[in-house]
Amino acid sequence: MTALWIAATSPLLPAAASSGDHQRATQAVESGEILSLRKILERLESSHPGQVLDVELEQKKGVWMYELKILKTGGRLQKIKVDAKTGAIISDKER
């Protein structure tokens, strides 16, 4: 499993935990293997409003996935996993 931690404020693809991770993530976006974080956030904005606290890009068994933590109104925390290639929501949990 490969995991990359991301700052959600970057305009295209955020900085990752190390330069090697960042290069791998950038190559995946440039090659069309995954969607950029910007596109993922644009797709989620209306259906999942709130403040993005944390984003992680990870690869499990060859599948890239964004994991987002969003602070909702009222202080609830929402954890969303999104297929990084298609933008499809894999899981959506709220506490």
C-alpha positions in Angstrom: 0.0 0.0 0.0 1.2 3.5 -0.9 -0.1 6.4 1.0 0.4 10.1 0.3 -0.7 12.8 2.7 -1.9 15.9 1.0 -2.7 19.6 1.9 -6.1 20.2 0.4 -5.4 23.9 -0.4 -3.2 23.3 -3.4 -4.8 24.4 -6.8 -3.9 21.4 -8.9 -2.2 18.5 -7.1 -1.0 19.1 -3.6 2.3 18.5 -2.0 2.7 15.0 -0.6 4.7 13.6 2.3 8.0 13.4 0.3 9.3 14.5 -3.0 9.1 10.9 -4.3 5.5 10.6 -3.3 4.8 14.0 -4.9 6.4 12.9 -8.1 4.4 9.6 -8.2 1.2 11.5 -7.6 2.0 14.2 -10.3 2.9 11.5 -12.8 -0.4 9.7 -12.1 -2.3 12.9 -12.8 -0.3 13.8 -15.9 -0.7 10.3 -17.4 -4.4 10.4 -16.8 -4.2 7.5 -14.3 -6.0 9.6 -11.7 -8.0 12.9 -11.5 -6.5 15.9 -9.9 -7.5 16.8 -6.4 -9.0 20.0 -7.8 -11.4 18.0 -10.0 -12.3 15.7 -7.1 -13.1 18.7 -4.8 -15.1 20.4 -7.6 -17.3 17.2 -7.9 -17.8 16.9 -4.2 -18.4 20.6 -3.4 -22.1 20.8 -3.8 -23.0 17.3 -2.5 -20.5 17.4 0.5 -20.1 21.0 1.7 -17.8 21.7 4.6 -14.2 22.5 5.4 -11.7 19.9 4.0 -9.4 19.1 7.0 -7.2 16.4 5.5 -6.7 14.6 2.2 -4.8 11.4 1.7 -4.0 9.8 -1.7 -3.3 6.1 -1.4 -2.8 3.1 -3.7 -4.2 -0.3 -2.6 -3.8 -3.3 -4.9 -3.1 -1.0 -7.8 -6.2 1.2 -7.2 -5.6 4.9 -6.4 -8.0 6.4 -3.9 -8.5 9.8 -2.3 -9.5 9.8 1.4 -11.0 13.1 2.5 -11.9 14.3 6.0 -14.5 17.1 5.9 -15.7 19.1 8.9 -19.5 19.6 8.4 -21.7 22.3 9.9 -22.4 21.5 13.5 -19.0 19.9 14.0 -19.7 16.5 12.5 -16.8 14.8 10.7 -17.3 13.2 7.4 -14.8 10.7 5.9 -15.2 10.1 2.2 -13.2 7.6 0.0 -13.2 8.4 -3.7 -11.9 6.4 -6.6 -9.1 8.7 -7.9 -9.5 7.5 -11.5 -13.3 7.9 -11.9 -14.2 10.2 -9.1 -16.8 7.7 -7.8 -17.5 7.7 -4.1 -16.4 4.4 -2.6 -17.5 5.1 1.0 -19.1 7.9 2.9 -19.1 7.9 6.7 -20.2 10.6 9.1 -19.7 10.9 12.8 
